[in-house]
Amino acid sequence: MRKLMKNENFYSLLIVLVSLGSLALFQPSCFAATYHITNVDELQAMQNDLYGDYILDNDIDASETQTWNGGAGFVPVGNGHEFEGSLDGAGYTITGLYINRPSTTSGVGLFGVIDKYANIAISNLMLENVDITGDVKVGALAGEVKRGDITNCSATGNVRGDSKVGGLVGDFATAPYVHDSIYTCYSACSVSGRHNSIGGLIGESEGIITNCYATGSVNGESDDVGGLVGHGSPPGTITNSYATGLVLGGGSKVGGLVGYMSSGEITNCYATGNVDGNKQIGGLVGDASALTTTDSYYTSRNHNSIGIYEPGGPTVFYNSSHSVYNVSPAWDFDNVWTIIEDHTYPFFGPSPFIDIGLRVYDGTEAVKIACEPDDNVTSPLRIAKDEKVYGIALVAIDDPNATKIRIKTSSGVMALRRY
C-alpha cells in the first residue's frame, strides 16, 4: 500500500504470451495500485491515476478549494477520462468541497464521470457542506456514473446546475448493466436546476436504488423534478426509499419522490414533502406510463392515481400496523426500517428527530420543530412534555432544514431545525 504522491505516473501492462507455437497478445485489466489519502491535495491527485484504489485515512477539510484555480475550485476527478478505480471513505468525512464550473460541458462533482465495471466504485464516504455548481450532470459525489455501485455515501450542502442535477449523483446511467446500484445512501442537499431532470438524490437514473433517502429541498425550473429522483428510466427500480423535502417545479412532471418514471418498479417507498408545479403533479410520482407501484404512499395534497393517499392526514402512517406496511411484500421493520410508533414515519438507522407537537411562528407560518427523543438528548435547548424531557434540534443557519428562528449558543448562532 502506498501514500498518494502527486504527479505519479500510471503504466498499463502488456503481456506477450507464447503458447503452442502461436503468439497471443493480452492486455489484462490494470493492476491497480492502492493509495492512502490524508489531505485535500492528495484527494485532487487522484486525477493522476484514474485506475487506482483509494482509501481515506482521516477526515479531510476541503474548504481551501474555494480559492483554487481562480475561484473555479476543485477539479472533478475523471473529467475528460472516466474514473475507473475505487474510493473507500472508511467512514470519514470530506468537508467544504467547493466547485464553481457552470460552463463545464458535462460531469461535475467530486468525480466527473465514474465507469467502474462490475464492482463497488465509491463506498463509506460522507460529503459535508458542499458548494457545487456545474452545467449538465452535476452531483456532490459524481456528475455521472456509467457503471459501478455506490454504497453507504451521503452529502449535505448545495448543488446547482442546468439539467441532470442530483444531491448525490447527477446521472446514474447504468443501463444495460442492471446490477449497478445505489445502496444505503442519502442526500440532505438543497438542489436546484434550470432545466430537466432535477432530483434530491439523483437527477436521472436507470439503476437500482435501495434503502436511500433525501431530505433537502428540490427546485427545478422546468420538467421532471422529484424529491428523490427527477427522471427515472427502465430498467430502474426504487425500493425501501423515501423523500421528505419541498419539491418545486416550474414545468410539468413534478413528484414528491419521482418527477417522471416511464416504467420500472417503486416498492415500499414514501414521500412527505409538499409538491408544487404547473401540471402533472403527484405526491409520489408526477407522471408515468407503465410504472408499477407497490405499498408506496405520499402525504402531499397534490395527488394523482399513483401511490396511496389517505385524506385522514399524514399521522395515519405513524403506526406500523397500517395496512400499507403489511401487504406483500411487507415492510421489514426487523431488518430494514425503524418506526417510533405514533411519532414518526419509517426511517433508517438510529432514532432521528421526532414531532412532539412543538410549533413556532417564523413570521410567515407556523413551523413544525424537530425534537430529539427523550432517550437521546444532546441539544442544550430542551422542553418538557408529558413528564419527559426532549431536546429541541438545532442546526447551522445555512442548513437546508434551518428555520428562521435563531438561538445563540456557546458554539455560535444556530437555527431551530424544521421537522
Secondary structure in CASP SS format (residue, H / E / C, confidence):
PFRMAT SS
TARGET T0000
AUTHOR 0000-0000-0000
METHOD secondary structure of the structure
MODEL  1
M C 1.00
R E 1.00
K E 1.00
L C 1.00
M C 1.00
K C 1.00
N C 1.00
E C 1.00
N C 1.00
F C 1.00
Y C 1.00
S C 1.00
L C 1.00
L C 1.00
I E 1.00
V E 1.00
L E 1.00
V E 1.00
S E 1.00
L C 1.00
G C 1.00
S E 1.00
L E 1.00
A E 1.00
L E 1.00
F E 1.00
Q C 1.00
P C 1.00
S C 1.00
C C 1.00
F C 1.00
A C 1.00
A C 1.00
T E 1.00
Y E 1.00
H E 1.00
I E 1.00
T C 1.00
N C 1.00
V H 1.00
D H 1.00
E H 1.00
L H 1.00
Q H 1.00
A H 1.00
M H 1.00
Q H 1.00
N H 1.00
D C 1.00
L C 1.00
Y C 1.00
G C 1.00
D E 1.00
Y E 1.00
I E 1.00
L E 1.00
D C 1.00
N C 1.00
D C 1.00
I E 1.00
D E 1.00
A C 1.00
S H 1.00
E H 1.00
T H 1.00
Q H 1.00
T H 1.00
W H 1.00
N H 1.00
G H 1.00
G H 1.00
A C 1.00
G E 1.00
F C 1.00
V C 1.00
P C 1.00
V E 1.00
G C 1.00
N C 1.00
G C 1.00
H C 1.00
E C 1.00
F E 1.00
E C 1.00
G C 1.00
S E 1.00
L E 1.00
D E 1.00
G C 1.00
A C 1.00
G C 1.00
Y C 1.00
T E 1.00
I E 1.00
T E 1.00
G C 1.00
L C 1.00
Y E 1.00
I E 1.00
N E 1.00
R C 1.00
P C 1.00
S C 1.00
T C 1.00
T C 1.00
S E 1.00
G E 1.00
V E 1.00
G C 1.00
L C 1.00
F E 1.00
G E 1.00
V E 1.00
I E 1.00
D E 1.00
K E 1.00
Y E 1.00
A E 1.00
N E 1.00
I E 1.00
A E 1.00
I E 1.00
S E 1.00
N E 1.00
L E 1.00
M E 1.00
L E 1.00
E E 1.00
N E 1.00
V E 1.00
D E 1.00
I E 1.00
T E 1.00
G C 1.00
D C 1.00
V E 1.00
K E 1.00
V E 1.00
G E 1.00
A C 1.00
L C 1.00
A E 1.00
G E 1.00
E E 1.00
V E 1.00
K E 1.00
R E 1.00
G E 1.00
D E 1.00
I E 1.00
T E 1.00
N E 1.00
C E 1.00
S E 1.00
A E 1.00
T E 1.00
G E 1.00
N E 1.00
V E 1.00
R E 1.00
G E 1.00
D C 1.00
S E 1.00
K E 1.00
V E 1.00
G E 1.00
G C 1.00
L C 1.00
V E 1.00
G E 1.00
D E 1.00
F E 1.00
A C 1.00
T C 1.00
A C 1.00
P C 1.00
Y C 1.00
V C 1.00
H C 1.00
D C 1.00
S E 1.00
I E 1.00
Y E 1.00
T C 1.00
C C 1.00
Y E 1.00
S E 1.00
A E 1.00
C E 1.00
S E 1.00
V E 1.00
S E 1.00
G E 1.00
R C 1.00
H C 1.00
N C 1.00
S C 1.00
I E 1.00
G E 1.00
G C 1.00
L C 1.00
I E 1.00
G E 1.00
E E 1.00
S E 1.00
E C 1.00
G C 1.00
I E 1.00
I E 1.00
T E 1.00
N C 1.00
C C 1.00
Y E 1.00
A E 1.00
T C 1.00
G C 1.00
S C 1.00
V E 1.00
N E 1.00
G E 1.00
E C 1.00
S C 1.00
D C 1.00
D C 1.00
V E 1.00
G E 1.00
G C 1.00
L C 1.00
V E 1.00
G E 1.00
H E 1.00
G E 1.00
S C 1.00
P C 1.00
P C 1.00
G C 1.00
T E 1.00
I E 1.00
T E 1.00
N C 1.00
S C 1.00
Y E 1.00
A E 1.00
T C 1.00
G C 1.00
L C 1.00
V E 1.00
L E 1.00
G E 1.00
G C 1.00
G C 1.00
S E 1.00
K E 1.00
V E 1.00
G E 1.00
G C 1.00
L C 1.00
V E 1.00
G E 1.00
Y E 1.00
M E 1.00
S E 1.00
S E 1.00
G E 1.00
E E 1.00
I E 1.00
T E 1.00
N C 1.00
C C 1.00
Y E 1.00
A E 1.00
T C 1.00
G C 1.00
N C 1.00
V E 1.00
D E 1.00
G C 1.00
N C 1.00
K E 1.00
Q E 1.00
I E 1.00
G E 1.00
G C 1.00
L C 1.00
V E 1.00
G E 1.00
D E 1.00
A E 1.00
S E 1.00
A E 1.00
L E 1.00
T E 1.00
T E 1.00
T E 1.00
D C 1.00
S C 1.00
Y E 1.00
Y E 1.00
T C 1.00
S C 1.00
R C 1.00
N C 1.00
H C 1.00
N C 1.00
S C 1.00
I C 1.00
G C 1.00
I E 1.00
Y E 1.00
E C 1.00
P C 1.00
G C 1.00
G C 1.00
P H 1.00
T H 1.00
V H 1.00
F H 1.00
Y H 1.00
N C 1.00
S C 1.00
S C 1.00
H C 1.00
S H 1.00
V H 1.00
Y H 1.00
N C 1.00
V C 1.00
S C 1.00
P C 1.00
A C 1.00
W C 1.00
D C 1.00
F C 1.00
D C 1.00
N C 1.00
V C 1.00
W C 1.00
T E 1.00
I C 1.00
I C 1.00
E C 1.00
D C 1.00
H C 1.00
T C 1.00
Y C 1.00
P C 1.00
F E 1.00
F C 1.00
G C 1.00
P C 1.00
S C 1.00
P C 1.00
F C 1.00
I E 1.00
D C 1.00
I C 1.00
G C 1.00
L C 1.00
R E 1.00
V E 1.00
Y E 1.00
D C 1.00
G C 1.00
T C 1.00
E C 1.00
A E 1.00
V E 1.00
K E 1.00
I E 1.00
A C 1.00
C E 1.00
E E 1.00
P C 1.00
D C 1.00
D C 1.00
N C 1.00
V C 1.00
T C 1.00
S C 1.00
P C 1.00
L C 1.00
R E 1.00
I E 1.00
A E 1.00
K E 1.00
D C 1.00
E C 1.00
K E 1.00
V E 1.00
Y E 1.00
G E 1.00
I E 1.00
A C 1.00
L E 1.00
V E 1.00
A C 1.00
I C 1.00
D C 1.00
D C 1.00
P C 1.00
N C 1.00
A E 1.00
T E 1.00
K E 1.00
I E 1.00
R E 1.00
I E 1.00
K E 1.00
T E 1.00
S C 1.00
S C 1.00
G E 1.00
V E 1.00
M E 1.00
A E 1.00
L E 1.00
R E 1.00
R E 1.00
Y C 1.00
END
